[in-house]
């Protein structure tokens, strides 16, 4: 099958930050998926896992949803 992804698609729920993450990732010349993969590797302390570099403040830095309670 041509253009078959190498990994299965996963499903998670993310609020309005999803579109902002896309804009911020593009500003850094990368993708949401690449940022998330880096965060996961860092979180699990995988060899070579490191926090991805963050973009400078931008429109994505402003909260559009009320903070979560809990």
Secondary structure, DSSP 8 states (H G I E B T S, - for coil): -TT--SS--------THHHHHHHHHHHTTS-HHHHHHHHHHHHTT-TT--------S-GGGS--S-----
